[in-house]
């Protein structure tokens, strides 16, 4: 296989993904404009008795640093008191998490605490959520991570979207980075979150009616959870795995960005790397689990999503790595690329397209389109984005090794940091 062919193959895969993400950014922008018009419209007024019962599940393992902020935000939720319960699943915490939650239980009847101890504890987020589901009484289940501080209207927005469309199995909101200004890493993550988490979600929903459950700030119908047997305890990214099962059942998942939560992100590279490794390995598990059965899928949305994940984690990765490798080998004279063309210009155009895509996404959040973020973006392409290549390669190797040696998967909890003032 000639160097010319490999070069064209890598170049094509890179540009296909870049143009596709630009397409998603455009859809995200159009959808966000639609949401702003919806926000300005008068909302239907319901009496307290008209709101369905809701159970908020919060899995917590050694969360004493953040749990007060989270529970304070939950108690500020604008939802009828007798229609909501807040269940914290204290998953064998070795710090003061359980004591703090018990203190809130005594102060407010809406808060409940389920203390898990071995052998039913320390088995990961999915197991904790399944245990919480057994004592939940709500018609709708809403999940928040233990570091989340949702806006007061978040739950009502999620519920309203579900009530308006019975074909929705789940509704997901958007999340923002509460510690975005902490350091360079959190600024990178903030841009990534706006661009690839909520703008890409918005674009996928706008163009294709597709969305994926995130790990937090989402609603799911209790009846569907019980029908599917709860969360998959083997999935490190239980959210993606559950999304596919919901589509298989014939339901849709709507992205509804008016429901906002604020989330803490890693503040050190070590913590970031471990968290993202878990994400990548979890998504690879979902791909491998579902791709062999793709020809039997009846729901087109599932097939599209699986192909998208496959391209993101394998085809695009191979294209970028191959491009870098060919460039290096060509400079060393080990591979001869004889194709005519302004390839430096093509690379510069890809870089510019990346910057434009990100700036379009940042423009949606009026506080984020700043000169500082522009220069952060310029640095992000050659640093943060390239680190993802190594992360995916390493995660792929870990996943293959785990399958070969039948290694038991263990949930790797993300370390928390002292949060700034909770958002209201």
Secondary structure, DSSP 8 states (H G I E B T S, - for coil): --HHHHHHHHHHHHHHHHHHHHHHHHHHHHHHHHHHHHHHS------GGGS--EEEEEEESS-TTTHHHHHHHHHT--S-GGGEEEEEEEES-SSSHHHHHHHHHHH-TTEEEEEE-TTSSSS-HHHHHHHHHTT---SEEEE--TT-EE-TTHHHHHHHHHHH-TTEEEEEEEEEETTTTSSHHHHHHHHHIIIIIIIHHHHHHHHHS-----SSSEEEEHHHHHHHTS--TT-SSHHHHHHHHHHHTT-EEEEEEEEEEEE---SSHHHHHHHHHHHHHHHHHHHHHHHTTGGG---HHHHHHHHHHHIIIIIHHHHHHHHHHHHHHHHTTSS-----S-HHHHHHHHHHHHHHHHHHHHHHSTTT--HHHHHHHHHHHHTHHHHHHHHHHHHHHHHHHHHHHT--------------S---
